[in-house]
Amino acid sequence: MYASPKSLITRFVLSGNTRWITLGLCLCATLVSLWVYAHKAPLPLFLLLLNLAALTAAGLQRWRSRKSIKFQPQELADRLLQVQENERHRLSRELHDDIGQLLTAAKLQSDWLQRRSPAELQDQCGVLCNTLNETLAKVRDVSAILNPRQLTSLGLEASLRAHLLKTLANTPVHWSLECQQRLTGIPEEMAVAAFRITQEAVTNMLRHAQARNLLVRLQRLPQGLSLFISDDGRGFSPATDPALAGQRGMSGMCERIDQLGGMLTVNSQPGFGTRIEALFPWAPRTLERANSPEVLE
């Protein structure tokens, strides 16, 4: 089977040798042109064909360079979020496997030392053991936040409930998680996005809002998964472009919702709390099944 002209051109463009071929053709065309000019000879057909080949090669080279650097903003955002998730997983694994094991070994050594130390060193050994226990617990908490492994095993609702219990345990915030429908069958990327948006919203509330009450509501709607987050904190003024305004948390939320083709609405004013509404649309096949007459009956 012979290759088609289109496949030959594509193979030639992607081969990476177009720059050298273009340079060679231009050099040959220049030398032949100089020779024709020096000898006052008539313009040969060979020279015209050579110039045409050099022009074609230069055009292909420019088309290849433009294609190689042409990135869509959505593709960049998707790639950035994927890199962030991979880095979170790597850091979580290192914290759990490497640092966690070292702290566990240090804890065992401190227990051994406490059992064999004299009475006057028992207090110091006890403080050391308690410090190692607290540090190990913090490392495990950070590892769980970076990589919520329970999403695949427990599901979105149970994972959010566990996160809220752990994060708000020693705070004065009264929180509530409402979910009246079963969330089975939620795509993984949708569950991760909803978890990360809630995680970021709770973190911002604890850092800046000084809120007393928090409500998180999950709803399985025909058009998609709805996430509602509301607090009665200090509120803020949402920026039109969070990335330019330095609101990195809000910018990350927008990127995650845009990646899934959803909608994010943030209503907040200074002194009037914050309300965040996110809608993650179902995939076309899932939406078709949800709207089918058999399911509606």
Sequence and secondary structure as in RCSB ss.txt:
>XXXX:A:sequence
MYASPKSLITRFVLSGNTRWITLGLCLCATLVSLWVYAHKAPLPLFLLLLNLAALTAAGLQRWRSRKSIKFQPQE
LADRLLQVQENERHRLSRELHDDIGQLLTAAKLQSDWLQRRSPAELQDQCGVLCNTLNETLAKVRDVSAILNPRQ
LTSLGLEASLRAHLLKTLANTPVHWSLECQQRLTGIPEEMAVAAFRITQEAVTNMLRHAQARNLLVRLQRLPQGL
SLFISDDGRGFSPATDPALAGQRGMSGMCERIDQLGGMLTVNSQPGFGTRIEALFPWAPRTLERANSPEVLE
>XXXX:A:secstr
    HHHHHHHHHHTS HHHHHHHHHHHHHHHHHHHHHHT    HHHHHHHHHHHHHHHHHHHHHHHHT   HHH
HHHHHHHHHHHHHHHHHHHIIIIIHHHHHHHHHHHHHHHHHS GGGHHHHHHHHHHHHHHHHHHHHHHHHHS TH
HHHH HHHHHHHHHHHHTTTSS EEEEEE S  TT  HHHHHHHHHHHHHHHHHIIIII  SEEEEEEEEETTEE
EEEEEE S      SSHHHHT HHHHHHHHHHHHTT EEEEEE TTS EEEEEEEE  HHHHHHHTSHHHH 
